[in-house]
Amino acid sequence: MPGTFDDQTRQALLDAFGALHQNLQQAYWAATSIEAQDRIRGIEDLVYDTLTDLNRADIQSHDDALSQLINGLAQAKGKIDELQGQIDLIIHNLKVAGEVIEAIKTASTAAATALAQLQG
């Protein structure tokens, strides 16, 4: 059975992934190619799915939903960490790239904290 995380961690995840989602929407339009836009959209969809799972009020009472959240969160963290290292190659607008990088760092840290609590 998966673990749980506290309300503060849940709220930090909601805030971080919400901000990341908004920044990825901006990054989509600033991307330098259609391939980069597709990649950003894919990660944006994954972040949105994670937000949807987090917004389920009773998630901690359902093992299957919580397991799905853990898997989605781990996948999202991996994709956003990968994107962080390549963002300057696909977005040339420094302001947008900087905002995306900050949002990625915050979301990645929040995801790592939540995963540690959930798996721990």
VOMAR-888362 format. One record per atom (N, C-alpha, C): atom name; residue in one letter; x, y, z; residue number from 1. Coordinates in Angstrom, 3 decimals, always signed. Layout:
<pts>
 at aa        u        v        w   i
 CA  A        X        Y        Z NUM
...
</pts>
This chain:
<pts>
 at aa        u        v        w   i
  N  M   +0.844   -1.184   +0.000   1
 CA  M   +0.000   +0.000   +0.000   1
  C  M   +0.886   +1.243   +0.000   1
  N  P   +0.604   +2.188   -0.903   2
 CA  P   +1.401   +3.410   -0.940   2
  C  P   +1.208   +4.245   +0.317   2
  N  G   +2.185   +5.110   +0.600   3
 CA  G   +2.089   +6.017   +1.729   3
  C  G   +1.183   +7.190   +1.412   3
  N  T   +1.258   +8.207   +2.229   4
 CA  T   +0.478   +9.420   +2.015   4
  C  T   +1.404  +10.620   +2.136   4
  N  F   +0.897  +11.779   +1.779   5
 CA  F   +1.652  +12.996   +2.008   5
  C  F   +0.750  +14.012   +2.691   5
  N  D   +1.384  +14.955   +3.376   6
 CA  D   +0.619  +15.914   +4.167   6
  C  D   +0.014  +17.009   +3.292   6
  N  D   -0.890  +17.788   +3.878   7
 CA  D   -1.595  +18.834   +3.143   7
  C  D   -0.646  +19.897   +2.606   7
  N  Q   +0.395  +20.208   +3.360   8
 CA  Q   +1.359  +21.215   +2.916   8
  C  Q   +2.084  +20.740   +1.652   8
  N  T   +2.467  +19.481   +1.630   9
 CA  T   +3.137  +18.921   +0.453   9
  C  T   +2.185  +18.890   -0.733   9
  N  R   +0.942  +18.499   -0.502  10
 CA  R   -0.058  +18.471   -1.574  10
  C  R   -0.259  +19.862   -2.146  10
  N  Q   -0.359  +20.866   -1.287  11
 CA  Q   -0.560  +22.237   -1.765  11
  C  Q   +0.666  +22.739   -2.527  11
  N  A   +1.860  +22.404   -2.035  12
 CA  A   +3.084  +22.799   -2.739  12
  C  A   +3.128  +22.177   -4.130  12
  N  L   +2.703  +20.927   -4.243  13
 CA  L   +2.636  +20.276   -5.554  13
  C  L   +1.631  +20.962   -6.467  13
  N  L   +0.444  +21.242   -5.938  14
 CA  L   -0.576  +21.927   -6.737  14
  C  L   -0.073  +23.278   -7.232  14
  N  D   +0.541  +24.045   -6.350  15
 CA  D   +1.056  +25.359   -6.731  15
  C  D   +2.169  +25.253   -7.766  15
  N  A   +3.115  +24.344   -7.517  16
 CA  A   +4.268  +24.212   -8.403  16
  C  A   +3.871  +23.686   -9.777  16
  N  F   +3.028  +22.658   -9.805  17
 CA  F   +2.626  +22.102  -11.092  17
  C  F   +1.665  +23.039  -11.831  17
  N  G   +0.858  +23.799  -11.096  18
 CA  G   +0.005  +24.809  -11.733  18
  C  G   +0.833  +25.895  -12.404  18
  N  A   +1.849  +26.388  -11.703  19
 CA  A   +2.741  +27.401  -12.280  19
  C  A   +3.515  +26.832  -13.462  19
  N  L   +3.973  +25.595  -13.331  20
 CA  L   +4.698  +24.969  -14.439  20
  C  L   +3.790  +24.823  -15.654  20
  N  H   +2.563  +24.423  -15.439  21
 CA  H   +1.614  +24.286  -16.549  21
  C  H   +1.444  +25.609  -17.288  21
  N  Q   +1.281  +26.695  -16.545  22
 CA  Q   +1.139  +28.015  -17.167  22
  C  Q   +2.396  +28.405  -17.934  22
  N  N   +3.557  +28.138  -17.355  23
 CA  N   +4.810  +28.479  -18.026  23
  C  N   +5.030  +27.630  -19.275  23
  N  L   +4.623  +26.382  -19.236  24
 CA  L   +4.757  +25.535  -20.425  24
  C  L   +3.838  +26.008  -21.550  24
  N  Q   +2.674  +26.562  -21.190  25
 CA  Q   +1.796  +27.126  -22.216  25
  C  Q   +2.477  +28.304  -22.914  25
  N  Q   +3.175  +29.146  -22.169  26
 CA  Q   +3.930  +30.249  -22.764  26
  C  Q   +5.099  +29.727  -23.582  26
  N  A   +5.775  +28.714  -23.052  27
 CA  A   +6.929  +28.145  -23.731  27
  C  A   +6.536  +27.529  -25.069  27
  N  Y   +5.352  +26.967  -25.135  28
 CA  Y   +4.866  +26.363  -26.375  28
  C  Y   +4.940  +27.368  -27.521  28
  N  W   +4.465  +28.580  -27.264  29
 CA  W   +4.431  +29.604  -28.317  29
  C  W   +5.806  +30.195  -28.586  29
  N  A   +6.720  +30.069  -27.647  30
 CA  A   +8.072  +30.609  -27.830  30
  C  A   +9.045  +29.575  -28.390  30
  N  A   +8.596  +28.337  -28.533  31
 CA  A   +9.478  +27.269  -29.023  31
  C  A   +9.945  +27.562  -30.446  31
  N  T  +11.121  +27.054  -30.768  32
 CA  T  +11.761  +27.378  -32.041  32
  C  T  +11.375  +26.454  -33.190  32
  N  S  +10.672  +25.366  -32.903  33
 CA  S  +10.284  +24.452  -33.980  33
  C  S   +8.998  +23.723  -33.603  33
  N  I   +8.388  +23.122  -34.590  34
 CA  I   +7.182  +22.337  -34.347  34
  C  I   +7.507  +21.133  -33.463  34
  N  E   +8.681  +20.536  -33.678  35
 CA  E   +9.090  +19.398  -32.857  35
  C  E   +9.213  +19.808  -31.390  35
  N  A   +9.785  +20.986  -31.150  36
 CA  A   +9.911  +21.489  -29.782  36
  C  A   +8.531  +21.765  -29.192  36
  N  Q   +7.627  +22.328  -30.008  37
 CA  Q   +6.271  +22.565  -29.532  37
  C  Q   +5.585  +21.259  -29.156  37
  N  D   +5.757  +20.238  -29.992  38
 CA  D   +5.161  +18.930  -29.688  38
  C  D   +5.702  +18.367  -28.381  38
  N  R   +6.981  +18.506  -28.175  39
 CA  R   +7.607  +18.001  -26.953  39
  C  R   +7.070  +18.739  -25.725  39
  N  I   +7.006  +20.052  -25.832  40
 CA  I   +6.480  +20.859  -24.725  40
  C  I   +5.026  +20.500  -24.453  40
  N  R   +4.236  +20.320  -25.513  41
 CA  R   +2.818  +19.977  -25.348  41
  C  R   +2.676  +18.623  -24.646  41
  N  G   +3.527  +17.679  -24.988  42
 CA  G   +3.489  +16.373  -24.342  42
  C  G   +3.762  +16.473  -22.851  42
  N  I   +4.753  +17.262  -22.484  43
 CA  I   +5.073  +17.447  -21.064  43
  C  I   +3.962  +18.243  -20.379  43
  N  E   +3.423  +19.227  -21.081  44
 CA  E   +2.316  +20.009  -20.531  44
  C  E   +1.116  +19.102  -20.244  44
  N  D   +0.826  +18.171  -21.138  45
 CA  D   -0.275  +17.230  -20.927  45
  C  D   -0.014  +16.352  -19.702  45
  N  L   +1.218  +15.906  -19.546  46
 CA  L   +1.587  +15.080  -18.391  46
  C  L   +1.440  +15.867  -17.088  46
  N  V   +1.848  +17.123  -17.099  47
 CA  V   +1.705  +17.991  -15.927  47
  C  V   +0.217  +18.201  -15.619  47
  N  Y   -0.585  +18.409  -16.670  48
 CA  Y   -2.029  +18.595  -16.475  48
  C  Y   -2.664  +17.334  -15.876  48
  N  D   -2.269  +16.164  -16.380  49
 CA  D   -2.799  +14.913  -15.832  49
  C  D   -2.438  +14.761  -14.355  49
  N  T   -1.230  +15.161  -13.996  50
 CA  T   -0.807  +15.096  -12.599  50
  C  T   -1.642  +16.058  -11.752  50
  N  L   -1.903  +17.255  -12.274  51
 CA  L   -2.765  +18.207  -11.558  51
  C  L   -4.163  +17.634  -11.357  51
  N  T   -4.682  +16.980  -12.374  52
 CA  T   -6.009  +16.374  -12.272  52
  C  T   -6.032  +15.331  -11.166  52
  N  D   -5.003  +14.477  -11.129  53
 CA  D   -4.930  +13.465  -10.075  53
  C  D   -4.832  +14.101   -8.695  53
  N  L   -4.058  +15.175   -8.588  54
 CA  L   -3.901  +15.852   -7.298  54
  C  L   -5.194  +16.512   -6.837  54
  N  N   -5.999  +16.947   -7.772  55
 CA  N   -7.232  +17.654   -7.430  55
  C  N   -8.351  +16.734   -6.965  55
  N  R   -8.158  +15.441   -7.050  56
 CA  R   -9.175  +14.519   -6.543  56
  C  R   -9.191  +14.629   -5.017  56
  N  A  -10.293  +15.042   -4.476  57
 CA  A  -10.378  +15.325   -3.038  57
  C  A  -10.109  +14.102   -2.178  57
  N  D  -10.494  +12.937   -2.654  58
 CA  D  -10.379  +11.747   -1.817  58
  C  D   -9.260  +10.816   -2.275  58
  N  I   -8.258  +11.351   -2.915  59
 CA  I   -7.219  +10.509   -3.519  59
  C  I   -6.524   +9.599   -2.520  59
  N  Q   -6.309  +10.061   -1.316  60
 CA  Q   -5.558   +9.258   -0.365  60
  C  Q   -6.367   +8.083   +0.173  60
  N  S   -7.659   +8.042   -0.108  61
 CA  S   -8.465   +6.922   +0.365  61
  C  S   -8.585   +5.808   -0.676  61
  N  H   -7.965   +5.990   -1.828  62
 CA  H   -8.054   +4.997   -2.897  62
  C  H   -6.653   +4.557   -3.332  62
  N  D   -6.311   +3.336   -3.015  63
 CA  D   -4.972   +2.830   -3.337  63
  C  D   -4.653   +2.918   -4.823  63
  N  D   -5.626   +2.570   -5.703  64
 CA  D   -5.377   +2.600   -7.137  64
  C  D   -5.102   +4.028   -7.623  64
  N  A   -5.894   +4.984   -7.146  65
 CA  A   -5.707   +6.376   -7.554  65
  C  A   -4.374   +6.902   -7.038  65
  N  L   -4.011   +6.523   -5.835  66
 CA  L   -2.749   +6.975   -5.262  66
  C  L   -1.575   +6.352   -6.012  66
  N  S   -1.694   +5.096   -6.379  67
 CA  S   -0.644   +4.443   -7.163  67
  C  S   -0.492   +5.117   -8.520  67
  N  Q   -1.619   +5.478   -9.120  68
 CA  Q   -1.590   +6.190  -10.410  68
  C  Q   -0.903   +7.541  -10.249  68
  N  L   -1.186   +8.230   -9.158  69
 CA  L   -0.542   +9.515   -8.894  69
  C  L   +0.966   +9.339   -8.735  69
  N  I   +1.389   +8.340   -7.995  70
 CA  I   +2.820   +8.104   -7.795  70
  C  I   +3.509   +7.859   -9.134  70
  N  N   +2.911   +7.015   -9.968  71
 CA  N   +3.506   +6.728  -11.274  71
  C  N   +3.555   +7.969  -12.154  71
  N  G   +2.454   +8.719  -12.184  72
 CA  G   +2.401   +9.935  -12.992  72
  C  G   +3.371  +10.993  -12.499  72
  N  L   +3.486  +11.114  -11.202  73
 CA  L   +4.387  +12.092  -10.609  73
  C  L   +5.842  +11.750  -10.926  73
  N  A   +6.180  +10.490  -10.821  74
 CA  A   +7.541  +10.058  -11.142  74
  C  A   +7.853  +10.299  -12.613  74
  N  Q   +6.896   +9.995  -13.479  75
 CA  Q   +7.094  +10.215  -14.917  75
  C  Q   +7.214  +11.710  -15.217  75
  N  A   +6.350  +12.513  -14.628  76
 CA  A   +6.395  +13.961  -14.851  76
  C  A   +7.721  +14.540  -14.370  76
  N  K   +8.188  +14.113  -13.204  77
 CA  K   +9.453  +14.619  -12.679  77
  C  K  +10.600  +14.295  -13.638  77
  N  G  +10.625  +13.086  -14.152  78
 CA  G  +11.673  +12.710  -15.098  78
  C  G  +11.649  +13.560  -16.352  78
  N  K  +10.468  +13.786  -16.898  79
 CA  K  +10.343  +14.580  -18.132  79
  C  K  +10.702  +16.045  -17.906  79
  N  I  +10.275  +16.625  -16.770  80
 CA  I  +10.579  +18.037  -16.554  80
  C  I  +12.055  +18.237  -16.224  80
  N  D  +12.657  +17.272  -15.535  81
 CA  D  +14.092  +17.365  -15.271  81
  C  D  +14.879  +17.305  -16.583  81
  N  E  +14.449  +16.446  -17.498  82
 CA  E  +15.095  +16.341  -18.807  82
  C  E  +14.925  +17.639  -19.599  82
  N  L  +13.723  +18.196  -19.562  83
 CA  L  +13.447  +19.442  -20.282  83
  C  L  +14.298  +20.586  -19.745  83
  N  Q  +14.525  +20.618  -18.443  84
 CA  Q  +15.313  +21.697  -17.840  84
  C  Q  +16.682  +21.811  -18.497  84
  N  G  +17.308  +20.677  -18.771  85
 CA  G  +18.636  +20.695  -19.359  85
  C  G  +18.665  +21.083  -20.821  85
  N  Q  +17.502  +21.117  -21.462  86
 CA  Q  +17.467  +21.394  -22.899  86
  C  Q  +16.653  +22.627  -23.266  86
  N  I  +16.111  +23.322  -22.273  87
 CA  I  +15.185  +24.422  -22.549  87
  C  I  +15.820  +25.533  -23.370  87
  N  D  +17.086  +25.837  -23.125  88
 CA  D  +17.715  +26.928  -23.875  88
  C  D  +17.940  +26.577  -25.337  88
  N  L  +17.886  +25.308  -25.675  89
 CA  L  +18.026  +24.886  -27.069  89
  C  L  +16.719  +25.014  -27.841  89
  N  I  +15.594  +24.973  -27.144  90
 CA  I  +14.310  +25.001  -27.846  90
  C  I  +13.524  +26.291  -27.647  90
  N  I  +13.961  +27.129  -26.715  91
 CA  I  +13.309  +28.435  -26.507  91
  C  I  +14.390  +29.504  -26.474  91
  N  H  +14.320  +30.425  -27.400  92
 CA  H  +15.342  +31.459  -27.497  92
  C  H  +14.938  +32.745  -26.780  92
  N  N  +13.693  +32.855  -26.356  93
 CA  N  +13.239  +33.998  -25.585  93
  C  N  +13.730  +33.791  -24.153  93
  N  L  +14.719  +34.571  -23.757  94
 CA  L  +15.368  +34.368  -22.458  94
  C  L  +14.415  +34.520  -21.276  94
  N  K  +13.480  +35.457  -21.373  95
 CA  K  +12.524  +35.662  -20.285  95
  C  K  +11.658  +34.421  -20.102  95
  N  V  +11.103  +33.914  -21.189  96
 CA  V  +10.253  +32.721  -21.114  96
  C  V  +11.067  +31.523  -20.644  96
  N  A  +12.260  +31.351  -21.205  97
 CA  A  +13.120  +30.218  -20.819  97
  C  A  +13.453  +30.276  -19.328  97
  N  G  +13.770  +31.452  -18.827  98
 CA  G  +14.086  +31.613  -17.408  98
  C  G  +12.902  +31.292  -16.517  98
  N  E  +11.721  +31.745  -16.911  99
 CA  E  +10.516  +31.462  -16.132  99
  C  E  +10.206  +29.969  -16.126  99
  N  V  +10.393  +29.312  -17.271 100
 CA  V  +10.146  +27.875  -17.353 100
  C  V  +11.140  +27.124  -16.467 100
  N  I  +12.402  +27.513  -16.510 101
 CA  I  +13.420  +26.845  -15.695 101
  C  I  +13.097  +26.981  -14.211 101
  N  E  +12.705  +28.164  -13.769 102
 CA  E  +12.346  +28.356  -12.359 102
  C  E  +11.133  +27.509  -11.984 102
  N  A  +10.134  +27.459  -12.869 103
 CA  A   +8.949  +26.650  -12.605 103
  C  A   +9.304  +25.160  -12.553 103
  N  I  +10.207  +24.736  -13.426 104
 CA  I  +10.653  +23.340  -13.434 104
  C  I  +11.361  +23.008  -12.127 104
  N  K  +12.254  +23.875  -11.686 105
 CA  K  +12.977  +23.619  -10.433 105
  C  K  +12.018  +23.479   -9.264 105
  N  T  +11.047  +24.367   -9.181 106
 CA  T  +10.079  +24.331   -8.088 106
  C  T   +9.235  +23.059   -8.155 106
  N  A   +8.752  +22.728   -9.349 107
 CA  A   +7.921  +21.534   -9.512 107
  C  A   +8.720  +20.263   -9.242 107
  N  S   +9.964  +20.234   -9.688 108
 CA  S  +10.806  +19.057   -9.476 108
  C  S  +11.075  +18.832   -7.993 108
  N  T  +11.350  +19.909   -7.270 109
 CA  T  +11.580  +19.807   -5.835 109
  C  T  +10.316  +19.350   -5.105 109
  N  A   +9.171  +19.926   -5.474 110
 CA  A   +7.899  +19.532   -4.850 110
  C  A   +7.587  +18.064   -5.159 110
  N  A   +7.847  +17.641   -6.384 111
 CA  A   +7.603  +16.243   -6.762 111
  C  A   +8.506  +15.296   -5.984 111
  N  A   +9.764  +15.659   -5.830 112
 CA  A  +10.712  +14.813   -5.082 112
  C  A  +10.280  +14.675   -3.631 112
  N  T   +9.830  +15.761   -3.026 113
 CA  T   +9.347  +15.733   -1.645 113
  C  T   +8.133  +14.823   -1.512 113
  N  A   +7.170  +14.991   -2.412 114
 CA  A   +5.970  +14.179   -2.362 114
  C  A   +6.273  +12.713   -2.613 114
  N  L   +7.128  +12.422   -3.579 115
 CA  L   +7.484  +11.035   -3.866 115
  C  L   +8.176  +10.392   -2.666 115
  N  A   +9.025  +11.141   -1.994 116
 CA  A   +9.702  +10.606   -0.813 116
  C  A   +8.684  +10.233   +0.271 116
  N  Q   +7.677  +11.086   +0.451 117
 CA  Q   +6.653  +10.799   +1.452 117
  C  Q   +5.766   +9.638   +1.019 117
  N  L   +5.400   +9.610   -0.266 118
 CA  L   +4.487   +8.584   -0.767 118
  C  L   +5.138   +7.196   -0.802 118
  N  Q   +6.397   +7.160   -1.121 119
 CA  Q   +7.089   +5.882   -1.263 119
  C  Q   +7.781   +5.445   +0.022 119
  N  G   +7.803   +6.362   +0.964 120
 CA  G   +8.595   +6.128   +2.093 120
  C  G   +8.182   +5.527   +3.310 120
</pts>
